[in-house]
C-alpha cells in the first residue's frame, strides 16, 4: 500500500519496489507503450527496494532524484506529476535517465 508524501507542500503517494512497478504499469498501460513497460519492469526489477516512485496529482512535470551519488544500486526516486496530459511520456523520459544511470553513463 502506498504511503503519503509531501513535496513543496503538495501531497502525493509514495510507491516502493513492486508497488512502484505496478503503478508504472498502470501509467504505461496503452498498447503502444509495451516497450516502455519492458523498460519500467527492467529498471524496477534491477533496483528492487532501491527504487521509489511518487505521484502528485496537483503537480505537472517529473524529475529523477539519485541518493548517495550516481552509482548503482543506490536509491533512485522518480517524482511524477500526474496533472499533465502527457504523464506516460514524462515517466518514460525519467526512466530513460534511470537506464543511462544503470548503464553507468550519467
C-alpha positions as CSV (number, residue, x, y, z in Angstrom):
1,X,0.0,0.0,0.0
2,X,1.4,3.4,-0.9
3,X,2.0,6.0,1.8
4,X,1.6,9.7,1.7
5,X,4.5,12.0,0.9
6,X,4.9,15.8,0.7
7,X,6.8,17.7,-1.9
8,X,6.8,21.5,-1.6
9,X,3.6,21.3,0.4
10,X,1.8,19.1,-2.2
11,X,0.6,15.7,-1.0
12,X,1.4,12.7,-3.1
13,X,1.6,8.9,-3.0
14,X,4.9,7.1,-2.5
15,X,5.4,3.6,-4.0
16,X,8.3,1.3,-3.5
17,X,9.6,-1.9,-5.0
18,X,6.8,-4.0,-6.6
19,X,4.2,-1.3,-5.9
20,X,6.3,1.1,-7.9
21,X,6.4,-1.3,-10.8
22,X,2.7,-1.9,-10.6
23,X,2.0,1.8,-10.6
24,X,4.3,2.3,-13.6
25,X,2.5,-0.5,-15.5
26,X,-0.8,1.3,-14.8
27,X,0.5,4.6,-16.2
28,X,2.1,2.9,-19.2
29,X,-1.0,0.7,-20.0
30,X,-1.6,1.9,-23.5
31,X,-0.9,-0.8,-26.1
32,X,1.7,1.3,-28.0
33,X,3.8,1.6,-24.8
34,X,4.7,-2.1,-24.5
35,X,8.4,-1.4,-24.9
36,X,8.2,1.3,-22.3
37,X,6.6,-1.2,-19.9
38,X,9.5,-3.5,-20.5
39,X,11.9,-0.6,-19.6
40,X,9.9,0.1,-16.4
41,X,10.0,-3.5,-15.5
42,X,13.7,-3.8,-16.1
43,X,14.6,-0.7,-14.1
44,X,12.2,-1.6,-11.2
45,X,13.5,-5.2,-11.1
46,X,17.2,-4.2,-11.3
47,X,16.8,-1.7,-8.4
48,X,14.3,-3.7,-6.3
49,X,13.7,-1.9,-3.0
50,X,16.2,0.8,-4.0
51,X,13.5,2.2,-6.4
52,X,10.9,4.8,-5.4
53,X,8.1,6.4,-7.4
54,X,6.0,9.2,-6.1
55,X,2.9,10.7,-7.8
56,X,1.4,14.1,-7.3
57,X,-2.0,14.9,-8.8
58,X,-1.6,18.7,-8.5
59,X,1.9,19.0,-10.0
60,X,3.0,19.0,-13.6
61,X,6.3,17.6,-14.8
62,X,8.7,15.0,-13.5
63,X,12.2,14.6,-12.1
64,X,14.6,11.9,-11.1
65,X,16.4,12.1,-7.8
66,X,19.5,10.0,-7.1
67,X,20.5,9.4,-3.5
68,X,24.1,8.7,-2.3
69,X,25.7,9.6,-5.7
70,X,25.2,8.2,-9.1
71,X,26.4,4.7,-8.5
72,X,24.0,1.8,-8.6
73,X,22.5,0.2,-6.6
74,X,21.7,3.4,-4.8
75,X,18.2,4.8,-4.3
76,X,16.5,6.2,-7.4
77,X,13.3,8.2,-6.8
78,X,11.1,9.3,-9.7
79,X,8.8,12.2,-8.7
80,X,5.9,12.3,-11.2
81,X,3.3,15.0,-11.5
82,X,0.1,13.4,-12.8
83,X,-1.6,16.7,-13.7
84,X,-0.4,16.9,-17.3
85,X,-1.9,15.0,-20.2
86,X,1.4,13.5,-21.1
87,X,2.1,11.6,-17.8
88,X,3.3,8.5,-19.6
89,X,5.8,10.5,-21.7
90,X,7.1,12.2,-18.6
91,X,7.5,8.8,-16.8
92,X,9.3,7.3,-19.8
93,X,11.6,10.3,-20.0
94,X,12.7,9.8,-16.4
95,X,13.0,6.0,-16.9
96,X,15.5,6.7,-19.8
97,X,17.6,8.8,-17.4
98,X,17.5,5.8,-14.9
99,X,18.5,3.5,-17.7
100,X,21.5,5.7,-18.5
101,X,22.5,5.6,-14.9
102,X,22.1,1.8,-14.9
103,X,24.4,1.6,-17.8
104,X,26.9,3.8,-15.9
105,X,26.6,6.7,-18.3
106,X,25.5,9.5,-16.0
